[in-house]
């Protein structure tokens, strides 16, 4: 079952708070796919930048094993 916007509300609030409390920067990973989600995070941290990682499932699995 896919998460709804309402399901993601608390998650976005938590990420926004993490961004707000670290003005010198932080790296977060998330699947903020919708523009509305990215804009909400940008409100918490003006100047926030996003990186789109387009990698294969195999490479992702390899990276997880290294962590």
Secondary structure, DSSP 8 states (H G I E B T S, - for coil): ----HHHHHHHHHHHHHHHHT-TT---------SHHHHHHHHHHSTT---------HHHHHHHHHH-
